[in-house]
Amino acid sequence: MKKILLSTVVAVMVFSGCTEEKVDKQKAEVAPIVTENKTPEAKFVDQVKQSTSEVATKITEESKKVVDASKDAVESVTKKVVDTTENVVEKTQKVTKDVVESASETKDKIEESINTIVATKTNTNNSTNLLEKGKGIYLKCAGCHGPAAEKPALGKSQIIKGWPKEKIISSLNGYKDGTYGGVMKGVMKSQVSTMTAEDIEAVSEYISNF
């Protein structure tokens, strides 16, 4: 019985020793593969991981640069748009102001032209009326002064053809109030005594046009 028990103990010890030696051997065989002697496939995987990590880092950095550049570009474009808009508004206001001023000046010129035309027409009408009236009055003067005021009245007065209107008016008013005249003063006073201021102006206008 003791022999059997002893044999069993020895067998267990031997078996245990073999098992531990086998495990240690397996560890020794596996360890280099895992830690030091990686397979080409494992090394390739590690390289791919490292490259992927580097690429991801570079992509992140470049993306940040792109974002910053885009931000700067947007800010620059926005500033240019604002500046351009302000410039357009300013130019539009200036053009509007110039147009209003130009329109106002044109309006004033048109009104001035119209007033000038109306005044000229009125003056022409008045002058025509004066000439027509003066022509009728001069008929009684033509017998002494000639049809075109080219003769000295009764051979004694001055030739009044070519006299300006103001001089004729002054002379006729002088005959009328007795402050003007020579040898023909008495004759001319009787001729103009009944003439109104409008009559004197009309006949003076007519004579001044000879």
C-alpha positions in Angstrom: 0.0 0.0 0.0 2.8 2.4 0.8 4.5 1.5 -2.4 1.4 2.4 -4.4 1.0 5.7 -2.6 4.6 6.6 -3.1 4.4 5.7 -6.8 1.3 7.9 -7.1 3.1 10.9 -5.5 6.1 10.5 -7.7 3.9 10.3 -10.8 2.0 13.5 -9.8 5.3 15.3 -9.2 6.7 14.2 -12.5 3.6 15.2 -14.3 3.5 18.5 -12.6 7.1 19.2 -13.5 6.5 18.3 -17.1 3.4 20.5 -17.3 5.2 23.6 -15.8 8.1 23.0 -18.1 5.8 22.8 -21.1 3.9 26.0 -20.1 7.2 27.9 -19.6 8.3 26.7 -23.0 5.1 27.8 -24.7 5.4 31.2 -23.0 9.0 31.5 -24.2 7.9 30.6 -27.7 4.8 33.0 -27.8 6.4 36.0 -26.0 8.9 36.9 -28.8 6.1 36.9 -31.3 3.9 39.2 -29.3 6.5 41.7 -27.9 9.6 41.6 -29.9 9.4 39.5 -33.1 6.1 40.8 -34.6 5.0 39.2 -37.8 5.2 41.2 -41.1 1.4 41.4 -41.0 1.4 42.8 -37.5 4.2 45.3 -38.4 2.2 46.4 -41.5 -0.9 46.9 -39.4 1.1 49.0 -36.9 2.5 51.1 -39.8 -1.0 51.6 -41.2 -2.3 52.7 -37.8 0.6 55.1 -37.4 0.2 56.5 -41.0 -3.5 56.8 -40.5 -3.0 58.6 -37.2 -0.5 61.0 -38.9 -2.8 61.6 -41.8 -5.7 62.3 -39.5 -3.6 64.8 -37.5 -2.5 66.5 -40.8 -6.1 66.6 -42.0 -7.2 68.1 -38.7 -4.5 70.8 -38.9 -5.2 71.6 -42.6 -8.9 71.7 -41.9 -8.3 74.2 -39.1 -6.2 76.3 -41.6 -9.0 76.1 -44.2 -11.6 77.1 -41.6 -9.4 80.1 -40.5 -8.8 81.1 -44.1 -12.5 80.8 -44.9 -13.3 82.9 -41.9 -10.9 85.6 -42.9 -12.2 85.5 -46.5 -15.8 85.8 -45.4 -14.9 88.7 -43.1 -13.0 90.4 -46.0 -15.8 89.8 -48.5 -18.4 91.0 -45.9 -16.3 94.2 -45.3 -16.0 94.8 -49.1 -19.8 94.3 -49.5 -20.5 96.7 -46.7 -18.0 99.2 -48.1 -19.4 98.8 -51.6 -23.0 99.2 -50.4 -22.1 102.3 -48.5 -20.3 103.6 -51.6 -23.3 102.9 -53.8 -25.6 104.6 -51.3 -23.4 107.6 -51.2 -23.1 107.9 -54.9 -26.8 107.4 -55.4 -27.5 110.2 -52.9 -25.0 112.4 -54.7 -26.5 111.6 -58.2 -30.0 112.2 -56.8 -28.9 115.6 -55.3 -27.3 116.5 -58.7 -30.4 115.5 -60.6 -32.6 117.6 -58.3 -30.3 120.6 -58.5 -30.1 120.2 -62.3 -33.8 119.8 -62.6 -34.3 122.9 -60.4 -31.8 124.9 -62.6 -33.5 123.7 -65.7 -36.9 124.7 -64.3 -35.6 128.1 -63.5 -34.1 128.5 -67.0 -37.3 127.4 -68.6 -39.3 129.8 -66.5 -36.9 132.6 -67.3 -37.1 131.7 -71.0 -40.9 131.7 -70.9 -40.9 135.0 -69.1 -38.5 136.4 -71.7 -40.6 135.2 -74.5 -43.8 136.5 -73.0 -42.2 139.8 -72.2 -40.7 140.1 -75.7 -44.1 139.2 -77.2 -45.8 141.8 -75.0 -43.2 144.4 -75.8 -43.6 143.6 -79.5 -47.4 143.8 -79.3 -47.1 147.1 -77.4 -44.5 148.4 -79.8 -46.7 147.4 -82.8 -49.7 149.1 -81.1 -47.6 152.2 -80.5 -46.4 152.2 -84.1 -49.9 151.9 -85.4 -51.2 154.6 -83.1 -48.1 156.8 -83.8 -48.6 156.4 -87.5 -52.1 157.7 -87.3 -51.0 160.7 -85.2 -48.1 161.5 -87.5 -50.4 162.0 -90.4 -51.0 165.6 -89.3 -47.2 166.1 -88.9 -46.2 164.8 -92.3 -47.4 167.9 -94.1 -44.6 170.0 -92.5 -42.0 167.4 -91.7 -42.4 165.1 -94.8 -43.7 161.5 -95.1 -40.6 160.2 -93.4 -39.6 163.2 -91.2 -37.0 164.1 -93.7 -37.8 167.8 -94.1 -37.4 170.8 -91.9 -40.9 172.0 -90.9 -41.7 175.1 -93.0 -38.0 175.2 -93.9 -37.2 176.4 -90.4 -37.1 173.5 -87.9 -34.5 170.8 -87.5 -34.8 167.6 -89.5 -36.1 165.1 -86.9 -35.5 161.9 -88.9 -33.0 159.8 -87.0 -33.8 161.2 -83.6 -34.0 158.7 -80.7 -37.4 158.2 -79.1 -36.4 159.8 -75.8 -35.2 163.0 -77.5 -38.5 163.3 -79.5 -40.6 162.7 -76.3 -38.5 165.4 -74.4 -38.9 167.9 -77.2 -42.7 167.4 -77.6 -43.2 167.7 -73.8 -41.1 170.8 -73.9 -43.3 172.3 -76.6 -46.4 171.4 -74.6 -45.3 173.0 -71.4 -43.5 175.9 -73.2 -40.0 175.0 -72.0 -38.6 174.1 -75.4 -38.6 175.5 -78.9 -37.3 178.1 -81.2 -39.0 179.9 -84.1 -41.4 177.0 -84.4 -42.3 177.0 -80.7 -45.7 178.7 -81.1 -46.8 176.4 -84.0 -45.7 173.2 -82.2 -47.3 174.2 -78.9 -50.7 174.3 -80.6 -50.1 171.0 -82.2 -49.2 169.1 -79.0 -51.4 170.9 -76.5 -54.2 168.2 -76.9 -51.8 165.2 -77.0 -51.7 162.9 -74.1 -48.6 161.2 -72.7 -49.5 158.1 -74.6 -50.0 160.0 -77.8 -46.6 161.6 -77.5 -44.9 158.2 -76.8 -46.7 156.7 -79.8 -45.7 159.3 -82.3 -42.2 159.4 -80.9 -42.0 155.6 -81.3 -43.1 156.0 -84.9 -40.8 158.8 -85.8 -37.7 157.1 -84.2 -38.2 154.1 -86.6 -37.6 156.2 -89.7 
